[in-house]
Amino acid sequence: YEDLRPLVDRQISTGAPVLVAEPCLMYARTSGTTAKPKLVPVTREVVRRTARNLRAMALAQHRACALYAGRVLAITGSSKEDTLPDGTPIGSVSGVL
């Protein structure tokens, strides 16, 4: 990530599509347990694909385990923990989903 950090910083500061061509809906922030927290660009396509993968995993778990026969409580992170100067939210992808 450290090799990409200057590109992420430039994308954030200019709003120009440096790393991804699609506009960023938000940036996901890592906890920073091993280094400075990282901001990961999240686009509409990232959200779409992640949601599809989560549905597939939930279906597989439901079919394989009677534990998932009832209701499921999902605990997620916050979709908005902070905001960049341009108003773009920083948060958790799980909170968006």
PyRosetta script that sets phi, psi and omega in degrees:
from pyrosetta import init, pose_from_sequence

init()
pose = pose_from_sequence("YEDLRPLVDRQISTGAPVLVAEPCLMYARTSGTTAKPKLVPVTREVVRRTARNLRAMALAQHRACALYAGRVLAITGSSKEDTLPDGTPIGSVSGVL")
pose.set_psi(1, -35.8)
pose.set_omega(1, -175.9)
pose.set_phi(2, -59.4)
pose.set_psi(2, -30.5)
pose.set_omega(2, 176.0)
pose.set_phi(3, -68.3)
pose.set_psi(3, -27.9)
pose.set_omega(3, -178.9)
pose.set_phi(4, -92.0)
pose.set_psi(4, -16.8)
pose.set_omega(4, -175.2)
pose.set_phi(5, -51.7)
pose.set_psi(5, -45.3)
pose.set_omega(5, 179.4)
pose.set_phi(6, -60.6)
pose.set_psi(6, -33.6)
pose.set_omega(6, 178.2)
pose.set_phi(7, -70.4)
pose.set_psi(7, -41.8)
pose.set_omega(7, 177.3)
pose.set_phi(8, -62.9)
pose.set_psi(8, -45.6)
pose.set_omega(8, 179.7)
pose.set_phi(9, -60.1)
pose.set_psi(9, -41.2)
pose.set_omega(9, 179.6)
pose.set_phi(10, -67.1)
pose.set_psi(10, -40.7)
pose.set_omega(10, 178.4)
pose.set_phi(11, -62.1)
pose.set_psi(11, -42.6)
pose.set_omega(11, 179.9)
pose.set_phi(12, -66.2)
pose.set_psi(12, -44.0)
pose.set_omega(12, -175.1)
pose.set_phi(13, -74.0)
pose.set_psi(13, -30.6)
pose.set_omega(13, -176.5)
pose.set_phi(14, -104.2)
pose.set_psi(14, -21.9)
pose.set_omega(14, -174.5)
pose.set_phi(15, 77.9)
pose.set_psi(15, -1.1)
pose.set_omega(15, 179.7)
pose.set_phi(16, -75.9)
pose.set_psi(16, 147.3)
pose.set_omega(16, 178.9)
pose.set_phi(17, -74.2)
pose.set_psi(17, 87.4)
pose.set_omega(17, -177.8)
pose.set_phi(18, -87.8)
pose.set_psi(18, -50.0)
pose.set_omega(18, -178.9)
pose.set_phi(19, -96.9)
pose.set_psi(19, -36.1)
pose.set_omega(19, -178.6)
pose.set_phi(20, -131.4)
pose.set_psi(20, 141.5)
pose.set_omega(20, -178.5)
pose.set_phi(21, -77.5)
pose.set_psi(21, -32.2)
pose.set_omega(21, -178.8)
pose.set_phi(22, -76.2)
pose.set_psi(22, 142.9)
pose.set_omega(22, 178.2)
pose.set_phi(23, -60.3)
pose.set_psi(23, 145.7)
pose.set_omega(23, 178.9)
pose.set_phi(24, -83.9)
pose.set_psi(24, 127.9)
pose.set_omega(24, 173.9)
pose.set_phi(25, -74.8)
pose.set_psi(25, -32.9)
pose.set_omega(25, -175.8)
pose.set_phi(26, -167.1)
pose.set_psi(26, 175.2)
pose.set_omega(26, 170.5)
pose.set_phi(27, -122.6)
pose.set_psi(27, 131.0)
pose.set_omega(27, 175.9)
pose.set_phi(28, -87.0)
pose.set_psi(28, 132.6)
pose.set_omega(28, -179.2)
pose.set_phi(29, -106.0)
pose.set_psi(29, 129.5)
pose.set_omega(29, 175.5)
pose.set_phi(30, -78.2)
pose.set_psi(30, 166.3)
pose.set_omega(30, -176.8)
pose.set_phi(31, -72.6)
pose.set_psi(31, -22.2)
pose.set_omega(31, -179.5)
pose.set_phi(32, 75.8)
pose.set_psi(32, 27.7)
pose.set_omega(32, -177.9)
pose.set_phi(33, -68.7)
pose.set_psi(33, -28.9)
pose.set_omega(33, -178.4)
pose.set_phi(34, -106.5)
pose.set_psi(34, -13.1)
pose.set_omega(34, 179.8)
pose.set_phi(35, -166.2)
pose.set_psi(35, -168.9)
pose.set_omega(35, 176.6)
pose.set_phi(36, -58.2)
pose.set_psi(36, 139.0)
pose.set_omega(36, 178.7)
pose.set_phi(37, -53.8)
pose.set_psi(37, 146.3)
pose.set_omega(37, -178.5)
pose.set_phi(38, -107.9)
pose.set_psi(38, 146.5)
pose.set_omega(38, 174.4)
pose.set_phi(39, -109.2)
pose.set_psi(39, 118.9)
pose.set_omega(39, -176.4)
pose.set_phi(40, -107.1)
pose.set_psi(40, 122.0)
pose.set_omega(40, 179.7)
pose.set_phi(41, -62.4)
pose.set_psi(41, 134.3)
pose.set_omega(41, 178.5)
pose.set_phi(42, -122.0)
pose.set_psi(42, 118.2)
pose.set_omega(42, 179.7)
pose.set_phi(43, -105.1)
pose.set_psi(43, 172.3)
pose.set_omega(43, 176.9)
pose.set_phi(44, -57.9)
pose.set_psi(44, -39.2)
pose.set_omega(44, -179.9)
pose.set_phi(45, -65.6)
pose.set_psi(45, -38.5)
pose.set_omega(45, 177.1)
pose.set_phi(46, -61.6)
pose.set_psi(46, -45.2)
pose.set_omega(46, 179.2)
pose.set_phi(47, -63.0)
pose.set_psi(47, -43.9)
pose.set_omega(47, -179.2)
pose.set_phi(48, -60.6)
pose.set_psi(48, -48.1)
pose.set_omega(48, -178.4)
pose.set_phi(49, -68.7)
pose.set_psi(49, -38.4)
pose.set_omega(49, 178.7)
pose.set_phi(50, -65.0)
pose.set_psi(50, -42.0)
pose.set_omega(50, 178.3)
pose.set_phi(51, -62.7)
pose.set_psi(51, -41.3)
pose.set_omega(51, 178.4)
pose.set_phi(52, -62.2)
pose.set_psi(52, -44.2)
pose.set_omega(52, 179.9)
pose.set_phi(53, -65.0)
pose.set_psi(53, -38.8)
pose.set_omega(53, 178.1)
pose.set_phi(54, -65.3)
pose.set_psi(54, -39.2)
pose.set_omega(54, 177.1)
pose.set_phi(55, -63.6)
pose.set_psi(55, -41.3)
pose.set_omega(55, 179.1)
pose.set_phi(56, -63.7)
pose.set_psi(56, -42.1)
pose.set_omega(56, -179.8)
pose.set_phi(57, -67.6)
pose.set_psi(57, -40.3)
pose.set_omega(57, 178.3)
pose.set_phi(58, -62.7)
pose.set_psi(58, -40.9)
pose.set_omega(58, 178.2)
pose.set_phi(59, -63.5)
pose.set_psi(59, -44.3)
pose.set_omega(59, 179.4)
pose.set_phi(60, -62.5)
pose.set_psi(60, -42.4)
pose.set_omega(60, 179.2)
pose.set_phi(61, -66.3)
pose.set_psi(61, -40.9)
pose.set_omega(61, 179.8)
pose.set_phi(62, -61.1)
pose.set_psi(62, -42.6)
pose.set_omega(62, -179.2)
pose.set_phi(63, -72.4)
pose.set_psi(63, -28.6)
pose.set_omega(63, -173.7)
pose.set_phi(64, -92.4)
pose.set_psi(64, -16.6)
pose.set_omega(64, -169.8)
pose.set_phi(65, -142.1)
pose.set_psi(65, 126.4)
pose.set_omega(65, -179.8)
pose.set_phi(66, -65.5)
pose.set_psi(66, -17.3)
pose.set_omega(66, 178.4)
pose.set_phi(67, -56.3)
pose.set_psi(67, -30.1)
pose.set_omega(67, -176.6)
pose.set_phi(68, -95.3)
pose.set_psi(68, 24.5)
pose.set_omega(68, -178.1)
pose.set_phi(69, -79.8)
pose.set_psi(69, -18.3)
pose.set_omega(69, -178.3)
pose.set_phi(70, -110.2)
pose.set_psi(70, -145.2)
pose.set_omega(70, 178.9)
pose.set_phi(71, -80.1)
pose.set_psi(71, 153.4)
pose.set_omega(71, 179.6)
pose.set_phi(72, -122.3)
pose.set_psi(72, 132.0)
pose.set_omega(72, 175.2)
pose.set_phi(73, -97.8)
pose.set_psi(73, 123.1)
pose.set_omega(73, 178.6)
pose.set_phi(74, -105.5)
pose.set_psi(74, 126.8)
pose.set_omega(74, 177.4)
pose.set_phi(75, -107.9)
pose.set_psi(75, 121.9)
pose.set_omega(75, -175.4)
pose.set_phi(76, -124.1)
pose.set_psi(76, 169.9)
pose.set_omega(76, 172.6)
pose.set_phi(77, -81.6)
pose.set_psi(77, 174.7)
pose.set_omega(77, 179.6)
pose.set_phi(78, -78.2)
pose.set_psi(78, 135.6)
pose.set_omega(78, 179.1)
pose.set_phi(79, -72.1)
pose.set_psi(79, -20.2)
pose.set_omega(79, 178.7)
pose.set_phi(80, -140.1)
pose.set_psi(80, 104.7)
pose.set_omega(80, 179.0)
pose.set_phi(81, -101.1)
pose.set_psi(81, -24.1)
pose.set_omega(81, -175.6)
pose.set_phi(82, -160.9)
pose.set_psi(82, 176.0)
pose.set_omega(82, 179.8)
pose.set_phi(83, -139.8)
pose.set_psi(83, 137.9)
pose.set_omega(83, 174.3)
pose.set_phi(84, -74.5)
pose.set_psi(84, 162.4)
pose.set_omega(84, 179.9)
pose.set_phi(85, -54.5)
pose.set_psi(85, -30.0)
pose.set_omega(85, -179.7)
pose.set_phi(86, -84.8)
pose.set_psi(86, 2.3)
pose.set_omega(86, 179.0)
pose.set_phi(87, 96.3)
pose.set_psi(87, -6.3)
pose.set_omega(87, 178.9)
pose.set_phi(88, -67.7)
pose.set_psi(88, 129.0)
pose.set_omega(88, -179.3)
pose.set_phi(89, -73.6)
pose.set_psi(89, 151.9)
pose.set_omega(89, 171.2)
pose.set_phi(90, -117.2)
pose.set_psi(90, 128.6)
pose.set_omega(90, -179.3)
pose.set_phi(91, -172.2)
pose.set_psi(91, -154.5)
pose.set_omega(91, -176.7)
pose.set_phi(92, -105.2)
pose.set_psi(92, 134.9)
pose.set_omega(92, 177.3)
pose.set_phi(93, -62.6)
pose.set_psi(93, -36.4)
pose.set_omega(93, 179.7)
pose.set_phi(94, -62.1)
pose.set_psi(94, -32.9)
pose.set_omega(94, 177.7)
pose.set_phi(95, -68.5)
pose.set_psi(95, -33.3)
pose.set_omega(95, 177.6)
pose.set_phi(96, -70.5)
pose.set_psi(96, -39.0)
pose.set_omega(96, -177.7)
pose.set_phi(97, -71.5)
pose.dump_pdb("model.pdb")
